[in-house]
Amino acid sequence: MFGGLVGPIGESAASFTRCPNCGTELAEDDYIAGRAKPAAEVVSICRGCAEIVTLTRRDSGLALRAATASEYLSLAPEAQNLLRVAHLLVSEQIKRRVC
């Protein structure tokens, strides 16, 4: 479930910022999971498989892994709702790609 560590954004980002579930690249240019400078902990969703992922910033770099159920449930209700909607949207995109 651990996706890896990466140094400052832009350094080796392409090799360690892949979804731990499907391998979709979550970094684009200097953005990781849609953020230029991720906060200490960011919960996001993979656009390839709809996996909820957690990015944790540490002194040694970023740690990327799948979010646990307890992490998801500890989020504010608004954040849970946003992730639920994002999950539905990504799931619909995946269905359309398969058809």
PDB file as gemmi writes it, atoms N, CA and C in Angstrom:
CRYST1    1.000    1.000    1.000  90.00  90.00  90.00 P 1                      
ATOM      1  N   MET A   1       0.801  -1.193   0.000  1.00  0.00           N  
ATOM      2  CA  MET A   1       0.000   0.000   0.000  1.00  0.00           C  
ATOM      3  C   MET A   1       0.845   1.257   0.000  1.00  0.00           C  
ATOM      4  N   PHE A   2       2.120   1.153   0.219  1.00  0.00           N  
ATOM      5  CA  PHE A   2       2.967   2.339   0.283  1.00  0.00           C  
ATOM      6  C   PHE A   2       3.419   2.704  -1.108  1.00  0.00           C  
ATOM      7  N   GLY A   3       3.244   3.946  -1.473  1.00  0.00           N  
ATOM      8  CA  GLY A   3       3.583   4.390  -2.814  1.00  0.00           C  
ATOM      9  C   GLY A   3       5.019   4.844  -2.955  1.00  0.00           C  
ATOM     10  N   GLY A   4       5.673   5.270  -1.892  1.00  0.00           N  
ATOM     11  CA  GLY A   4       7.061   5.690  -1.965  1.00  0.00           C  
ATOM     12  C   GLY A   4       7.280   7.088  -1.434  1.00  0.00           C  
ATOM     13  N   LEU A   5       8.539   7.490  -1.439  1.00  0.00           N  
ATOM     14  CA  LEU A   5       8.926   8.822  -0.991  1.00  0.00           C  
ATOM     15  C   LEU A   5       9.474   9.595  -2.172  1.00  0.00           C  
ATOM     16  N   VAL A   6       9.271  10.871  -2.154  1.00  0.00           N  
ATOM     17  CA  VAL A   6       9.806  11.729  -3.203  1.00  0.00           C  
ATOM     18  C   VAL A   6      10.362  12.982  -2.549  1.00  0.00           C  
ATOM     19  N   GLY A   7      11.431  13.518  -3.111  1.00  0.00           N  
ATOM     20  CA  GLY A   7      12.031  14.737  -2.583  1.00  0.00           C  
ATOM     21  C   GLY A   7      11.168  15.935  -2.920  1.00  0.00           C  
ATOM     22  N   PRO A   8      11.744  17.122  -2.918  1.00  0.00           N  
ATOM     23  CA  PRO A   8      10.967  18.315  -3.261  1.00  0.00           C  
ATOM     24  C   PRO A   8      10.275  18.126  -4.609  1.00  0.00           C  
ATOM     25  N   ILE A   9       9.138  18.758  -4.773  1.00  0.00           N  
ATOM     26  CA  ILE A   9       8.359  18.595  -5.996  1.00  0.00           C  
ATOM     27  C   ILE A   9       9.244  18.880  -7.198  1.00  0.00           C  
ATOM     28  N   GLY A  10       9.166  17.995  -8.164  1.00  0.00           N  
ATOM     29  CA  GLY A  10       9.987  18.134  -9.353  1.00  0.00           C  
ATOM     30  C   GLY A  10      11.183  17.197  -9.352  1.00  0.00           C  
ATOM     31  N   GLU A  11      11.654  16.779  -8.185  1.00  0.00           N  
ATOM     32  CA  GLU A  11      12.778  15.852  -8.101  1.00  0.00           C  
ATOM     33  C   GLU A  11      12.253  14.432  -8.068  1.00  0.00           C  
ATOM     34  N   SER A  12      12.501  13.675  -9.103  1.00  0.00           N  
ATOM     35  CA  SER A  12      12.100  12.272  -9.193  1.00  0.00           C  
ATOM     36  C   SER A  12      10.621  12.067  -8.958  1.00  0.00           C  
ATOM     37  N   ALA A  13       9.807  13.082  -9.173  1.00  0.00           N  
ATOM     38  CA  ALA A  13       8.379  12.956  -8.913  1.00  0.00           C  
ATOM     39  C   ALA A  13       7.756  11.867  -9.766  1.00  0.00           C  
ATOM     40  N   ALA A  14       8.205  11.735 -11.004  1.00  0.00           N  
ATOM     41  CA  ALA A  14       7.574  10.780 -11.906  1.00  0.00           C  
ATOM     42  C   ALA A  14       7.745   9.349 -11.438  1.00  0.00           C  
ATOM     43  N   SER A  15       8.802   9.026 -10.686  1.00  0.00           N  
ATOM     44  CA  SER A  15       8.989   7.645 -10.294  1.00  0.00           C  
ATOM     45  C   SER A  15       8.294   7.258  -9.002  1.00  0.00           C  
ATOM     46  N   PHE A  16       7.912   8.205  -8.174  1.00  0.00           N  
ATOM     47  CA  PHE A  16       7.358   7.844  -6.874  1.00  0.00           C  
ATOM     48  C   PHE A  16       5.984   8.414  -6.588  1.00  0.00           C  
ATOM     49  N   THR A  17       5.334   8.990  -7.548  1.00  0.00           N  
ATOM     50  CA  THR A  17       4.043   9.615  -7.292  1.00  0.00           C  
ATOM     51  C   THR A  17       2.920   8.901  -8.035  1.00  0.00           C  
ATOM     52  N   ARG A  18       3.032   7.604  -8.099  1.00  0.00           N  
ATOM     53  CA  ARG A  18       2.011   6.799  -8.762  1.00  0.00           C  
ATOM     54  C   ARG A  18       1.034   6.243  -7.738  1.00  0.00           C  
ATOM     55  N   CYS A  19      -0.204   6.059  -8.177  1.00  0.00           N  
ATOM     56  CA  CYS A  19      -1.233   5.480  -7.315  1.00  0.00           C  
ATOM     57  C   CYS A  19      -0.770   4.100  -6.848  1.00  0.00           C  
ATOM     58  N   PRO A  20      -0.862   3.823  -5.554  1.00  0.00           N  
ATOM     59  CA  PRO A  20      -0.432   2.508  -5.061  1.00  0.00           C  
ATOM     60  C   PRO A  20      -1.341   1.372  -5.539  1.00  0.00           C  
ATOM     61  N   ASN A  21      -2.517   1.707  -6.058  1.00  0.00           N  
ATOM     62  CA  ASN A  21      -3.452   0.681  -6.508  1.00  0.00           C  
ATOM     63  C   ASN A  21      -3.298   0.371  -7.992  1.00  0.00           C  
ATOM     64  N   CYS A  22      -3.316   1.407  -8.855  1.00  0.00           N  
ATOM     65  CA  CYS A  22      -3.316   1.164 -10.303  1.00  0.00           C  
ATOM     66  C   CYS A  22      -2.080   1.676 -11.017  1.00  0.00           C  
ATOM     67  N   GLY A  23      -1.262   2.483 -10.359  1.00  0.00           N  
ATOM     68  CA  GLY A  23      -0.046   2.995 -10.975  1.00  0.00           C  
ATOM     69  C   GLY A  23      -0.211   4.267 -11.782  1.00  0.00           C  
ATOM     70  N   THR A  24      -1.396   4.863 -11.779  1.00  0.00           N  
ATOM     71  CA  THR A  24      -1.616   6.117 -12.504  1.00  0.00           C  
ATOM     72  C   THR A  24      -0.732   7.211 -11.907  1.00  0.00           C  
ATOM     73  N   GLU A  25      -0.086   7.971 -12.766  1.00  0.00           N  
ATOM     74  CA  GLU A  25       0.774   9.072 -12.318  1.00  0.00           C  
ATOM     75  C   GLU A  25      -0.089  10.181 -11.727  1.00  0.00           C  
ATOM     76  N   LEU A  26       0.196  10.579 -10.494  1.00  0.00           N  
ATOM     77  CA  LEU A  26      -0.576  11.624  -9.823  1.00  0.00           C  
ATOM     78  C   LEU A  26       0.106  12.979  -9.899  1.00  0.00           C  
ATOM     79  N   ALA A  27       1.308  13.034 -10.469  1.00  0.00           N  
ATOM     80  CA  ALA A  27       2.034  14.299 -10.597  1.00  0.00           C  
ATOM     81  C   ALA A  27       1.924  14.808 -12.028  1.00  0.00           C  
ATOM     82  N   GLU A  28       1.685  16.103 -12.154  1.00  0.00           N  
ATOM     83  CA  GLU A  28       1.670  16.773 -13.448  1.00  0.00           C  
ATOM     84  C   GLU A  28       2.467  18.054 -13.294  1.00  0.00           C  
ATOM     85  N   ASP A  29       3.527  18.171 -14.042  1.00  0.00           N  
ATOM     86  CA  ASP A  29       4.434  19.311 -13.921  1.00  0.00           C  
ATOM     87  C   ASP A  29       4.875  19.432 -12.468  1.00  0.00           C  
ATOM     88  N   ASP A  30       4.588  20.549 -11.822  1.00  0.00           N  
ATOM     89  CA  ASP A  30       4.971  20.729 -10.421  1.00  0.00           C  
ATOM     90  C   ASP A  30       3.797  20.486  -9.479  1.00  0.00           C  
ATOM     91  N   TYR A  31       2.762  19.858  -9.951  1.00  0.00           N  
ATOM     92  CA  TYR A  31       1.583  19.586  -9.128  1.00  0.00           C  
ATOM     93  C   TYR A  31       1.507  18.105  -8.795  1.00  0.00           C  
ATOM     94  N   ILE A  32       1.188  17.813  -7.549  1.00  0.00           N  
ATOM     95  CA  ILE A  32       0.936  16.440  -7.128  1.00  0.00           C  
ATOM     96  C   ILE A  32      -0.463  16.407  -6.553  1.00  0.00           C  
ATOM     97  N   ALA A  33      -1.303  15.536  -7.118  1.00  0.00           N  
ATOM     98  CA  ALA A  33      -2.703  15.428  -6.713  1.00  0.00           C  
ATOM     99  C   ALA A  33      -3.396  16.786  -6.765  1.00  0.00           C  
ATOM    100  N   GLY A  34      -3.045  17.581  -7.769  1.00  0.00           N  
ATOM    101  CA  GLY A  34      -3.698  18.865  -7.978  1.00  0.00           C  
ATOM    102  C   GLY A  34      -3.196  20.004  -7.117  1.00  0.00           C  
ATOM    103  N   ARG A  35      -2.104  19.816  -6.388  1.00  0.00           N  
ATOM    104  CA  ARG A  35      -1.587  20.867  -5.510  1.00  0.00           C  
ATOM    105  C   ARG A  35      -0.121  21.143  -5.822  1.00  0.00           C  
ATOM    106  N   ALA A  36       0.206  22.417  -5.898  1.00  0.00           N  
ATOM    107  CA  ALA A  36       1.588  22.803  -6.165  1.00  0.00           C  
ATOM    108  C   ALA A  36       2.456  22.587  -4.926  1.00  0.00           C  
ATOM    109  N   LYS A  37       1.914  22.898  -3.773  1.00  0.00           N  
ATOM    110  CA  LYS A  37       2.650  22.717  -2.521  1.00  0.00           C  
ATOM    111  C   LYS A  37       1.733  21.982  -1.551  1.00  0.00           C  
ATOM    112  N   PRO A  38       1.783  20.644  -1.560  1.00  0.00           N  
ATOM    113  CA  PRO A  38       0.889  19.897  -0.669  1.00  0.00           C  
ATOM    114  C   PRO A  38       1.107  20.270   0.793  1.00  0.00           C  
ATOM    115  N   ALA A  39       0.020  20.319   1.535  1.00  0.00           N  
ATOM    116  CA  ALA A  39       0.084  20.585   2.976  1.00  0.00           C  
ATOM    117  C   ALA A  39       0.744  19.387   3.658  1.00  0.00           C  
ATOM    118  N   ALA A  40       0.835  19.422   4.980  1.00  0.00           N  
ATOM    119  CA  ALA A  40       1.457  18.328   5.718  1.00  0.00           C  
ATOM    120  C   ALA A  40       0.777  16.998   5.422  1.00  0.00           C  
ATOM    121  N   GLU A  41      -0.543  17.019   5.233  1.00  0.00           N  
ATOM    122  CA  GLU A  41      -1.255  15.796   4.866  1.00  0.00           C  
ATOM    123  C   GLU A  41      -2.409  16.164   3.942  1.00  0.00           C  
ATOM    124  N   VAL A  42      -2.474  15.498   2.804  1.00  0.00           N  
ATOM    125  CA  VAL A  42      -3.494  15.761   1.805  1.00  0.00           C  
ATOM    126  C   VAL A  42      -4.184  14.447   1.466  1.00  0.00           C  
ATOM    127  N   VAL A  43      -5.495  14.478   1.446  1.00  0.00           N  
ATOM    128  CA  VAL A  43      -6.259  13.326   0.998  1.00  0.00           C  
ATOM    129  C   VAL A  43      -6.801  13.678  -0.374  1.00  0.00           C  
ATOM    130  N   SER A  44      -6.574  12.787  -1.330  1.00  0.00           N  
ATOM    131  CA  SER A  44      -6.997  13.039  -2.697  1.00  0.00           C  
ATOM    132  C   SER A  44      -7.559  11.755  -3.280  1.00  0.00           C  
ATOM    133  N   ILE A  45      -7.888  11.793  -4.564  1.00  0.00           N  
ATOM    134  CA  ILE A  45      -8.440  10.618  -5.226  1.00  0.00           C  
ATOM    135  C   ILE A  45      -7.693  10.396  -6.530  1.00  0.00           C  
ATOM    136  N   CYS A  46      -7.438   9.151  -6.845  1.00  0.00           N  
ATOM    137  CA  CYS A  46      -6.757   8.803  -8.088  1.00  0.00           C  
ATOM    138  C   CYS A  46      -7.757   8.886  -9.230  1.00  0.00           C  
ATOM    139  N   ARG A  47      -7.379   9.587 -10.296  1.00  0.00           N  
ATOM    140  CA  ARG A  47      -8.279   9.720 -11.440  1.00  0.00           C  
ATOM    141  C   ARG A  47      -8.277   8.464 -12.313  1.00  0.00           C  
ATOM    142  N   GLY A  48      -7.387   7.518 -12.027  1.00  0.00           N  
ATOM    143  CA  GLY A  48      -7.319   6.289 -12.808  1.00  0.00           C  
ATOM    144  C   GLY A  48      -8.187   5.167 -12.276  1.00  0.00           C  
ATOM    145  N   CYS A  49      -8.305   5.073 -10.930  1.00  0.00           N  
ATOM    146  CA  CYS A  49      -9.055   3.953 -10.347  1.00  0.00           C  
ATOM    147  C   CYS A  49      -9.994   4.367  -9.226  1.00  0.00           C  
ATOM    148  N   ALA A  50     -10.016   5.636  -8.865  1.00  0.00           N  
ATOM    149  CA  ALA A  50     -10.867   6.186  -7.803  1.00  0.00           C  
ATOM    150  C   ALA A  50     -10.415   5.776  -6.399  1.00  0.00           C  
ATOM    151  N   GLU A  51      -9.178   5.323  -6.266  1.00  0.00           N  
ATOM    152  CA  GLU A  51      -8.617   5.000  -4.949  1.00  0.00           C  
ATOM    153  C   GLU A  51      -8.392   6.302  -4.179  1.00  0.00           C  
ATOM    154  N   ILE A  52      -8.772   6.329  -2.920  1.00  0.00           N  
ATOM    155  CA  ILE A  52      -8.512   7.498  -2.079  1.00  0.00           C  
ATOM    156  C   ILE A  52      -7.098   7.352  -1.541  1.00  0.00           C  
ATOM    157  N   VAL A  53      -6.268   8.360  -1.802  1.00  0.00           N  
ATOM    158  CA  VAL A  53      -4.862   8.303  -1.417  1.00  0.00           C  
ATOM    159  C   VAL A  53      -4.528   9.430  -0.452  1.00  0.00           C  
ATOM    160  N   THR A  54      -3.510   9.189   0.370  1.00  0.00           N  
ATOM    161  CA  THR A  54      -3.028  10.171   1.331  1.00  0.00           C  
ATOM    162  C   THR A  54      -1.592  10.514   0.997  1.00  0.00           C  
ATOM    163  N   LEU A  55      -1.312  11.805   0.870  1.00  0.00           N  
ATOM    164  CA  LEU A  55       0.047  12.289   0.691  1.00  0.00           C  
ATOM    165  C   LEU A  55       0.452  12.937   2.009  1.00  0.00           C  
ATOM    166  N   THR A  56       1.558  12.482   2.568  1.00  0.00           N  
ATOM    167  CA  THR A  56       2.054  13.041   3.818  1.00  0.00           C  
ATOM    168  C   THR A  56       3.417  13.655   3.548  1.00  0.00           C  
ATOM    169  N   ARG A  57       3.565  14.943   3.875  1.00  0.00           N  
ATOM    170  CA  ARG A  57       4.848  15.616   3.677  1.00  0.00           C  
ATOM    171  C   ARG A  57       5.694  15.430   4.929  1.00  0.00           C  
ATOM    172  N   ARG A  58       6.915  14.973   4.716  1.00  0.00           N  
ATOM    173  CA  ARG A  58       7.871  14.773   5.802  1.00  0.00           C  
ATOM    174  C   ARG A  58       9.161  15.489   5.448  1.00  0.00           C  
ATOM    175  N   ASP A  59      10.098  15.530   6.394  1.00  0.00           N  
ATOM    176  CA  ASP A  59      11.398  16.145   6.116  1.00  0.00           C  
ATOM    177  C   ASP A  59      12.121  15.411   4.995  1.00  0.00           C  
ATOM    178  N   SER A  60      11.896  14.099   4.904  1.00  0.00           N  
ATOM    179  CA  SER A  60      12.577  13.304   3.884  1.00  0.00           C  
ATOM    180  C   SER A  60      11.874  13.325   2.533  1.00  0.00           C  
ATOM    181  N   GLY A  61      10.690  13.952   2.446  1.00  0.00           N  
ATOM    182  CA  GLY A  61       9.966  14.026   1.182  1.00  0.00           C  
ATOM    183  C   GLY A  61       8.490  13.756   1.384  1.00  0.00           C  
ATOM    184  N   LEU A  62       7.837  13.260   0.338  1.00  0.00           N  
ATOM    185  CA  LEU A  62       6.414  12.951   0.397  1.00  0.00           C  
ATOM    186  C   LEU A  62       6.208  11.448   0.470  1.00  0.00           C  
ATOM    187  N   ALA A  63       5.276  11.032   1.314  1.00  0.00           N  
ATOM    188  CA  ALA A  63       4.884   9.626   1.377  1.00  0.00           C  
ATOM    189  C   ALA A  63       3.496   9.525   0.762  1.00  0.00           C  
ATOM    190  N   LEU A  64       3.334   8.601  -0.154  1.00  0.00           N  
ATOM    191  CA  LEU A  64       2.066   8.412  -0.846  1.00  0.00           C  
ATOM    192  C   LEU A  64       1.579   7.002  -0.567  1.00  0.00           C  
ATOM    193  N   ARG A  65       0.327   6.872  -0.096  1.00  0.00           N  
ATOM    194  CA  ARG A  65      -0.237   5.551   0.198  1.00  0.00           C  
ATOM    195  C   ARG A  65      -1.750   5.621   0.122  1.00  0.00           C  
ATOM    196  N   ALA A  66      -2.362   4.463   0.046  1.00  0.00           N  
ATOM    197  CA  ALA A  66      -3.825   4.408   0.057  1.00  0.00           C  
ATOM    198  C   ALA A  66      -4.324   4.834   1.431  1.00  0.00           C  
ATOM    199  N   ALA A  67      -5.416   5.575   1.457  1.00  0.00           N  
ATOM    200  CA  ALA A  67      -6.004   6.020   2.729  1.00  0.00           C  
ATOM    201  C   ALA A  67      -6.707   4.846   3.399  1.00  0.00           C  
ATOM    202  N   THR A  68      -6.681   4.838   4.709  1.00  0.00           N  
ATOM    203  CA  THR A  68      -7.389   3.801   5.462  1.00  0.00           C  
ATOM    204  C   THR A  68      -8.824   4.252   5.714  1.00  0.00           C  
ATOM    205  N   ALA A  69      -9.654   3.313   6.078  1.00  0.00           N  
ATOM    206  CA  ALA A  69     -11.051   3.640   6.377  1.00  0.00           C  
ATOM    207  C   ALA A  69     -11.140   4.605   7.554  1.00  0.00           C  
ATOM    208  N   SER A  70     -10.310   4.417   8.567  1.00  0.00           N  
ATOM    209  CA  SER A  70     -10.365   5.304   9.731  1.00  0.00           C  
ATOM    210  C   SER A  70      -9.929   6.719   9.370  1.00  0.00           C  
ATOM    211  N   GLU A  71      -8.963   6.859   8.446  1.00  0.00           N  
ATOM    212  CA  GLU A  71      -8.563   8.192   7.985  1.00  0.00           C  
ATOM    213  C   GLU A  71      -9.713   8.859   7.252  1.00  0.00           C  
ATOM    214  N   TYR A  72     -10.385   8.103   6.402  1.00  0.00           N  
ATOM    215  CA  TYR A  72     -11.523   8.647   5.662  1.00  0.00           C  
ATOM    216  C   TYR A  72     -12.625   9.081   6.625  1.00  0.00           C  
ATOM    217  N   LEU A  73     -12.933   8.238   7.594  1.00  0.00           N  
ATOM    218  CA  LEU A  73     -14.010   8.551   8.533  1.00  0.00           C  
ATOM    219  C   LEU A  73     -13.650   9.691   9.484  1.00  0.00           C  
ATOM    220  N   SER A  74     -12.353   9.964   9.644  1.00  0.00           N  
ATOM    221  CA  SER A  74     -11.949  11.064  10.526  1.00  0.00           C  
ATOM    222  C   SER A  74     -12.004  12.420   9.815  1.00  0.00           C  
ATOM    223  N   LEU A  75     -12.235  12.421   8.501  1.00  0.00           N  
ATOM    224  CA  LEU A  75     -12.354  13.675   7.764  1.00  0.00           C  
ATOM    225  C   LEU A  75     -13.659  14.375   8.110  1.00  0.00           C  
ATOM    226  N   ALA A  76     -13.677  15.671   7.894  1.00  0.00           N  
ATOM    227  CA  ALA A  76     -14.905  16.448   8.090  1.00  0.00           C  
ATOM    228  C   ALA A  76     -15.979  15.923   7.134  1.00  0.00           C  
ATOM    229  N   PRO A  77     -17.258  16.008   7.530  1.00  0.00           N  
ATOM    230  CA  PRO A  77     -18.330  15.521   6.656  1.00  0.00           C  
ATOM    231  C   PRO A  77     -18.297  16.136   5.254  1.00  0.00           C  
ATOM    232  N   GLU A  78     -17.918  17.411   5.153  1.00  0.00           N  
ATOM    233  CA  GLU A  78     -17.851  18.056   3.837  1.00  0.00           C  
ATOM    234  C   GLU A  78     -16.783  17.407   2.961  1.00  0.00           C  
ATOM    235  N   ALA A  79     -15.649  17.079   3.560  1.00  0.00           N  
ATOM    236  CA  ALA A  79     -14.571  16.426   2.810  1.00  0.00           C  
ATOM    237  C   ALA A  79     -14.999  15.025   2.377  1.00  0.00           C  
ATOM    238  N   GLN A  80     -15.676  14.316   3.248  1.00  0.00           N  
ATOM    239  CA  GLN A  80     -16.182  12.991   2.890  1.00  0.00           C  
ATOM    240  C   GLN A  80     -17.153  13.094   1.712  1.00  0.00           C  
ATOM    241  N   ASN A  81     -18.032  14.086   1.756  1.00  0.00           N  
ATOM    242  CA  ASN A  81     -18.993  14.266   0.664  1.00  0.00           C  
ATOM    243  C   ASN A  81     -18.289  14.578  -0.649  1.00  0.00           C  
ATOM    244  N   LEU A  82     -17.277  15.450  -0.611  1.00  0.00           N  
ATOM    245  CA  LEU A  82     -16.528  15.781  -1.823  1.00  0.00           C  
ATOM    246  C   LEU A  82     -15.832  14.549  -2.396  1.00  0.00           C  
ATOM    247  N   LEU A  83     -15.221  13.750  -1.524  1.00  0.00           N  
ATOM    248  CA  LEU A  83     -14.553  12.542  -1.995  1.00  0.00           C  
ATOM    249  C   LEU A  83     -15.561  11.535  -2.551  1.00  0.00           C  
ATOM    250  N   ARG A  84     -16.718  11.459  -1.940  1.00  0.00           N  
ATOM    251  CA  ARG A  84     -17.767  10.554  -2.431  1.00  0.00           C  
ATOM    252  C   ARG A  84     -18.201  10.955  -3.842  1.00  0.00           C  
ATOM    253  N   VAL A  85     -18.413  12.254  -4.046  1.00  0.00           N  
ATOM    254  CA  VAL A  85     -18.802  12.752  -5.371  1.00  0.00           C  
ATOM    255  C   VAL A  85     -17.669  12.514  -6.370  1.00  0.00           C  
ATOM    256  N   ALA A  86     -16.434  12.811  -5.980  1.00  0.00           N  
ATOM    257  CA  ALA A  86     -15.293  12.584  -6.867  1.00  0.00           C  
ATOM    258  C   ALA A  86     -15.179  11.107  -7.227  1.00  0.00           C  
ATOM    259  N   HIS A  87     -15.414  10.236  -6.263  1.00  0.00           N  
ATOM    260  CA  HIS A  87     -15.360   8.794  -6.508  1.00  0.00           C  
ATOM    261  C   HIS A  87     -16.408   8.400  -7.558  1.00  0.00           C  
ATOM    262  N   LEU A  88     -17.610   8.925  -7.431  1.00  0.00           N  
ATOM    263  CA  LEU A  88     -18.663   8.626  -8.408  1.00  0.00           C  
ATOM    264  C   LEU A  88     -18.289   9.126  -9.801  1.00  0.00           C  
ATOM    265  N   LEU A  89     -17.743  10.346  -9.882  1.00  0.00           N  
ATOM    266  CA  LEU A  89     -17.358  10.904 -11.172  1.00  0.00           C  
ATOM    267  C   LEU A  89     -16.241  10.094 -11.832  1.00  0.00           C  
ATOM    268  N   VAL A  90     -15.235   9.732 -11.055  1.00  0.00           N  
ATOM    269  CA  VAL A  90     -14.135   8.939 -11.610  1.00  0.00           C  
ATOM    270  C   VAL A  90     -14.638   7.555 -12.013  1.00  0.00           C  
ATOM    271  N   SER A  91     -15.502   6.967 -11.199  1.00  0.00           N  
ATOM    272  CA  SER A  91     -16.056   5.651 -11.532  1.00  0.00           C  
ATOM    273  C   SER A  91     -16.827   5.694 -12.843  1.00  0.00           C  
ATOM    274  N   GLU A  92     -17.582   6.777 -13.067  1.00  0.00           N  
ATOM    275  CA  GLU A  92     -18.310   6.943 -14.331  1.00  0.00           C  
ATOM    276  C   GLU A  92     -17.345   7.066 -15.505  1.00  0.00           C  
ATOM    277  N   GLN A  93     -16.254   7.808 -15.326  1.00  0.00           N  
ATOM    278  CA  GLN A  93     -15.249   7.934 -16.380  1.00  0.00           C  
ATOM    279  C   GLN A  93     -14.643   6.576 -16.715  1.00  0.00           C  
ATOM    280  N   ILE A  94     -14.362   5.790 -15.684  1.00  0.00           N  
ATOM    281  CA  ILE A  94     -13.775   4.464 -15.880  1.00  0.00           C  
ATOM    282  C   ILE A  94     -14.750   3.586 -16.666  1.00  0.00           C  
ATOM    283  N   LYS A  95     -16.023   3.624 -16.312  1.00  0.00           N  
ATOM    284  CA  LYS A  95     -17.029   2.826 -17.034  1.00  0.00           C  
ATOM    285  C   LYS A  95     -17.078   3.225 -18.496  1.00  0.00           C  
ATOM    286  N   ARG A  96     -17.019   4.519 -18.775  1.00  0.00           N  
ATOM    287  CA  ARG A  96     -17.079   4.998 -20.153  1.00  0.00           C  
ATOM    288  C   ARG A  96     -15.855   4.578 -20.952  1.00  0.00           C  
ATOM    289  N   ARG A  97     -14.693   4.523 -20.304  1.00  0.00           N  
ATOM    290  CA  ARG A  97     -13.475   4.097 -20.995  1.00  0.00           C  
ATOM    291  C   ARG A  97     -13.558   2.631 -21.384  1.00  0.00           C  
ATOM    292  N   VAL A  98     -14.197   1.820 -20.535  1.00  0.00           N  
ATOM    293  CA  VAL A  98     -14.296   0.386 -20.775  1.00  0.00           C  
ATOM    294  C   VAL A  98     -15.287   0.093 -21.885  1.00  0.00           C  
ATOM    295  N   CYS A  99     -16.368   0.865 -21.963  1.00  0.00           N  
ATOM    296  CA  CYS A  99     -17.423   0.611 -22.954  1.00  0.00           C  
ATOM    297  C   CYS A  99     -17.023   0.971 -24.346  1.00  0.00           C  
TER     298      CYS A  99                                                      
END                                                                             
